[in-house]
Amino acid sequence: MDTRLLGRSLLQAVLTGLLAAFAYEVMVRTGAPLCAPSADHCVVDLLGDLFTVQIGGLAAALALPVFARRAGLGWPATVAAGAAMVALNLAWFAAVT
């Protein structure tokens, strides 16, 4: 039972991450002002697509505990799933950069 709830929560979190990354990428492609006009350097310009993936991973990592608690999972499973998502995000970022 918990596996199915965790799977559904994980799917919802991943879809949230994909939506956040897509929304961010649309803002970048349409030229939305994401940096201050007086800024000399902007993270958006420096990291490019890598930053888009990081935004999606961060959104998924933040959404997973919320969806897990709403699904009725206990605190140990919620904390373990959230920590695993953050660890996966950090490992991916360390491997790519």
CNS distance restraints for C-alpha pairs under 8 A (distance, minus, plus):
assign (resid   1 and name CA) (resid   5 and name CA) 6.43 0.50 0.50
assign (resid   2 and name CA) (resid   6 and name CA) 5.94 0.50 0.50
assign (resid   2 and name CA) (resid  73 and name CA) 6.80 0.50 0.50
assign (resid   3 and name CA) (resid   7 and name CA) 5.99 0.50 0.50
assign (resid   4 and name CA) (resid   8 and name CA) 6.17 0.50 0.50
assign (resid   5 and name CA) (resid   9 and name CA) 6.13 0.50 0.50
assign (resid   5 and name CA) (resid  68 and name CA) 7.36 0.50 0.50
assign (resid   5 and name CA) (resid  71 and name CA) 6.21 0.50 0.50
assign (resid   5 and name CA) (resid  72 and name CA) 7.76 0.50 0.50
assign (resid   5 and name CA) (resid  73 and name CA) 7.11 0.50 0.50
assign (resid   6 and name CA) (resid  10 and name CA) 5.99 0.50 0.50
assign (resid   6 and name CA) (resid  68 and name CA) 6.43 0.50 0.50
assign (resid   6 and name CA) (resid  73 and name CA) 7.46 0.50 0.50
assign (resid   7 and name CA) (resid  11 and name CA) 6.12 0.50 0.50
assign (resid   8 and name CA) (resid  12 and name CA) 6.23 0.50 0.50
assign (resid   9 and name CA) (resid  13 and name CA) 6.16 0.50 0.50
assign (resid   9 and name CA) (resid  64 and name CA) 6.30 0.50 0.50
assign (resid   9 and name CA) (resid  67 and name CA) 5.15 0.50 0.50
assign (resid   9 and name CA) (resid  68 and name CA) 5.22 0.50 0.50
assign (resid   9 and name CA) (resid  71 and name CA) 6.97 0.50 0.50
assign (resid  10 and name CA) (resid  14 and name CA) 6.11 0.50 0.50
assign (resid  10 and name CA) (resid  64 and name CA) 6.14 0.50 0.50
assign (resid  10 and name CA) (resid  67 and name CA) 7.86 0.50 0.50
assign (resid  10 and name CA) (resid  68 and name CA) 7.83 0.50 0.50
assign (resid  11 and name CA) (resid  15 and name CA) 6.16 0.50 0.50
assign (resid  12 and name CA) (resid  16 and name CA) 6.16 0.50 0.50
assign (resid  12 and name CA) (resid  64 and name CA) 7.60 0.50 0.50
assign (resid  12 and name CA) (resid  67 and name CA) 7.09 0.50 0.50
assign (resid  13 and name CA) (resid  17 and name CA) 6.21 0.50 0.50
assign (resid  13 and name CA) (resid  59 and name CA) 7.69 0.50 0.50
assign (resid  13 and name CA) (resid  60 and name CA) 4.72 0.50 0.50
assign (resid  13 and name CA) (resid  61 and name CA) 7.27 0.50 0.50
assign (resid  13 and name CA) (resid  63 and name CA) 5.21 0.50 0.50
assign (resid  13 and name CA) (resid  64 and name CA) 4.95 0.50 0.50
assign (resid  13 and name CA) (resid  67 and name CA) 7.01 0.50 0.50
assign (resid  14 and name CA) (resid  18 and name CA) 6.16 0.50 0.50
assign (resid  14 and name CA) (resid  60 and name CA) 5.34 0.50 0.50
assign (resid  15 and name CA) (resid  19 and name CA) 6.10 0.50 0.50
assign (resid  15 and name CA) (resid  60 and name CA) 7.70 0.50 0.50
assign (resid  16 and name CA) (resid  20 and name CA) 6.16 0.50 0.50
assign (resid  16 and name CA) (resid  56 and name CA) 7.77 0.50 0.50
assign (resid  16 and name CA) (resid  59 and name CA) 6.64 0.50 0.50
assign (resid  16 and name CA) (resid  60 and name CA) 5.99 0.50 0.50
assign (resid  16 and name CA) (resid  63 and name CA) 7.09 0.50 0.50
assign (resid  17 and name CA) (resid  21 and name CA) 6.11 0.50 0.50
assign (resid  17 and name CA) (resid  55 and name CA) 7.45 0.50 0.50
assign (resid  17 and name CA) (resid  56 and name CA) 4.10 0.50 0.50
assign (resid  17 and name CA) (resid  57 and name CA) 5.88 0.50 0.50
assign (resid  17 and name CA) (resid  58 and name CA) 7.23 0.50 0.50
assign (resid  17 and name CA) (resid  59 and name CA) 4.83 0.50 0.50
assign (resid  17 and name CA) (resid  60 and name CA) 4.41 0.50 0.50
assign (resid  18 and name CA) (resid  22 and name CA) 6.00 0.50 0.50
assign (resid  18 and name CA) (resid  56 and name CA) 5.63 0.50 0.50
assign (resid  18 and name CA) (resid  60 and name CA) 7.99 0.50 0.50
assign (resid  19 and name CA) (resid  23 and name CA) 6.06 0.50 0.50
assign (resid  19 and name CA) (resid  56 and name CA) 7.54 0.50 0.50
assign (resid  20 and name CA) (resid  24 and name CA) 6.13 0.50 0.50
assign (resid  20 and name CA) (resid  55 and name CA) 6.91 0.50 0.50
assign (resid  20 and name CA) (resid  56 and name CA) 5.58 0.50 0.50
assign (resid  20 and name CA) (resid  59 and name CA) 6.61 0.50 0.50
assign (resid  21 and name CA) (resid  25 and name CA) 6.07 0.50 0.50
assign (resid  21 and name CA) (resid  52 and name CA) 5.48 0.50 0.50
assign (resid  21 and name CA) (resid  53 and name CA) 6.39 0.50 0.50
assign (resid  21 and name CA) (resid  55 and name CA) 5.79 0.50 0.50
assign (resid  21 and name CA) (resid  56 and name CA) 4.52 0.50 0.50
assign (resid  22 and name CA) (resid  26 and name CA) 6.15 0.50 0.50
assign (resid  23 and name CA) (resid  27 and name CA) 6.33 0.50 0.50
assign (resid  24 and name CA) (resid  28 and name CA) 6.32 0.50 0.50
assign (resid  24 and name CA) (resid  52 and name CA) 6.67 0.50 0.50
assign (resid  24 and name CA) (resid  55 and name CA) 7.79 0.50 0.50
assign (resid  25 and name CA) (resid  29 and name CA) 6.08 0.50 0.50
assign (resid  25 and name CA) (resid  52 and name CA) 6.44 0.50 0.50
assign (resid  26 and name CA) (resid  30 and name CA) 6.04 0.50 0.50
assign (resid  27 and name CA) (resid  31 and name CA) 6.24 0.50 0.50
assign (resid  27 and name CA) (resid  32 and name CA) 5.18 0.50 0.50
assign (resid  27 and name CA) (resid  34 and name CA) 7.98 0.50 0.50
assign (resid  28 and name CA) (resid  32 and name CA) 6.04 0.50 0.50
assign (resid  28 and name CA) (resid  34 and name CA) 7.65 0.50 0.50
assign (resid  34 and name CA) (resid  44 and name CA) 7.52 0.50 0.50
assign (resid  35 and name CA) (resid  39 and name CA) 6.79 0.50 0.50
assign (resid  35 and name CA) (resid  42 and name CA) 6.16 0.50 0.50
assign (resid  35 and name CA) (resid  44 and name CA) 7.67 0.50 0.50
assign (resid  41 and name CA) (resid  45 and name CA) 7.63 0.50 0.50
assign (resid  41 and name CA) (resid  46 and name CA) 7.77 0.50 0.50
assign (resid  42 and name CA) (resid  46 and name CA) 6.39 0.50 0.50
assign (resid  43 and name CA) (resid  47 and name CA) 6.03 0.50 0.50
assign (resid  43 and name CA) (resid  48 and name CA) 8.00 0.50 0.50
assign (resid  44 and name CA) (resid  48 and name CA) 5.75 0.50 0.50
assign (resid  44 and name CA) (resid  51 and name CA) 6.96 0.50 0.50
assign (resid  47 and name CA) (resid  51 and name CA) 5.33 0.50 0.50
assign (resid  48 and name CA) (resid  52 and name CA) 6.89 0.50 0.50
assign (resid  49 and name CA) (resid  53 and name CA) 6.50 0.50 0.50
assign (resid  50 and name CA) (resid  54 and name CA) 6.27 0.50 0.50
assign (resid  51 and name CA) (resid  55 and name CA) 6.12 0.50 0.50
assign (resid  52 and name CA) (resid  56 and name CA) 6.44 0.50 0.50
assign (resid  53 and name CA) (resid  57 and name CA) 6.20 0.50 0.50
assign (resid  54 and name CA) (resid  58 and name CA) 5.98 0.50 0.50
assign (resid  54 and name CA) (resid  89 and name CA) 7.60 0.50 0.50
assign (resid  54 and name CA) (resid  93 and name CA) 7.55 0.50 0.50
assign (resid  55 and name CA) (resid  59 and name CA) 6.12 0.50 0.50
assign (resid  56 and name CA) (resid  60 and name CA) 6.19 0.50 0.50
assign (resid  57 and name CA) (resid  61 and name CA) 6.09 0.50 0.50
assign (resid  57 and name CA) (resid  89 and name CA) 6.00 0.50 0.50
assign (resid  58 and name CA) (resid  62 and name CA) 6.14 0.50 0.50
assign (resid  58 and name CA) (resid  86 and name CA) 7.77 0.50 0.50
assign (resid  58 and name CA) (resid  89 and name CA) 7.46 0.50 0.50
assign (resid  59 and name CA) (resid  63 and name CA) 6.01 0.50 0.50
assign (resid  60 and name CA) (resid  64 and name CA) 5.99 0.50 0.50
assign (resid  60 and name CA) (resid  85 and name CA) 7.76 0.50 0.50
assign (resid  61 and name CA) (resid  65 and name CA) 7.62 0.50 0.50
assign (resid  61 and name CA) (resid  82 and name CA) 6.18 0.50 0.50
assign (resid  61 and name CA) (resid  85 and name CA) 5.47 0.50 0.50
assign (resid  61 and name CA) (resid  86 and name CA) 5.80 0.50 0.50
assign (resid  61 and name CA) (resid  89 and name CA) 7.96 0.50 0.50
assign (resid  62 and name CA) (resid  66 and name CA) 7.43 0.50 0.50
assign (resid  62 and name CA) (resid  82 and name CA) 7.72 0.50 0.50
assign (resid  63 and name CA) (resid  67 and name CA) 6.24 0.50 0.50
assign (resid  64 and name CA) (resid  68 and name CA) 5.98 0.50 0.50
assign (resid  64 and name CA) (resid  78 and name CA) 7.88 0.50 0.50
assign (resid  64 and name CA) (resid  81 and name CA) 7.39 0.50 0.50
assign (resid  64 and name CA) (resid  82 and name CA) 6.14 0.50 0.50
assign (resid  65 and name CA) (resid  69 and name CA) 6.08 0.50 0.50
assign (resid  65 and name CA) (resid  78 and name CA) 5.48 0.50 0.50
assign (resid  65 and name CA) (resid  79 and name CA) 7.06 0.50 0.50
assign (resid  65 and name CA) (resid  81 and name CA) 7.37 0.50 0.50
assign (resid  65 and name CA) (resid  82 and name CA) 5.76 0.50 0.50
assign (resid  66 and name CA) (resid  70 and name CA) 6.20 0.50 0.50
assign (resid  67 and name CA) (resid  71 and name CA) 6.09 0.50 0.50
assign (resid  68 and name CA) (resid  72 and name CA) 6.55 0.50 0.50
assign (resid  68 and name CA) (resid  73 and name CA) 5.61 0.50 0.50
assign (resid  68 and name CA) (resid  78 and name CA) 5.81 0.50 0.50
assign (resid  69 and name CA) (resid  73 and name CA) 5.39 0.50 0.50
assign (resid  69 and name CA) (resid  74 and name CA) 6.97 0.50 0.50
assign (resid  69 and name CA) (resid  75 and name CA) 7.62 0.50 0.50
assign (resid  69 and name CA) (resid  78 and name CA) 6.74 0.50 0.50
assign (resid  73 and name CA) (resid  77 and name CA) 6.43 0.50 0.50
assign (resid  73 and name CA) (resid  78 and name CA) 6.45 0.50 0.50
assign (resid  74 and name CA) (resid  78 and name CA) 6.25 0.50 0.50
assign (resid  75 and name CA) (resid  79 and name CA) 5.95 0.50 0.50
assign (resid  76 and name CA) (resid  80 and name CA) 6.05 0.50 0.50
assign (resid  77 and name CA) (resid  81 and name CA) 6.01 0.50 0.50
assign (resid  78 and name CA) (resid  82 and name CA) 6.10 0.50 0.50
assign (resid  79 and name CA) (resid  83 and name CA) 6.02 0.50 0.50
assign (resid  80 and name CA) (resid  84 and name CA) 6.08 0.50 0.50
assign (resid  81 and name CA) (resid  85 and name CA) 6.19 0.50 0.50
assign (resid  82 and name CA) (resid  86 and name CA) 6.26 0.50 0.50
assign (resid  83 and name CA) (resid  87 and name CA) 6.04 0.50 0.50
assign (resid  84 and name CA) (resid  88 and name CA) 6.05 0.50 0.50
assign (resid  85 and name CA) (resid  89 and name CA) 6.17 0.50 0.50
assign (resid  86 and name CA) (resid  90 and name CA) 6.15 0.50 0.50
assign (resid  87 and name CA) (resid  91 and name CA) 5.99 0.50 0.50
assign (resid  88 and name CA) (resid  92 and name CA) 6.07 0.50 0.50
assign (resid  89 and name CA) (resid  93 and name CA) 6.20 0.50 0.50
assign (resid  90 and name CA) (resid  94 and name CA) 6.09 0.50 0.50
assign (resid  91 and name CA) (resid  95 and name CA) 6.11 0.50 0.50
assign (resid  92 and name CA) (resid  96 and name CA) 6.17 0.50 0.50
assign (resid  93 and name CA) (resid  97 and name CA) 6.08 0.50 0.50
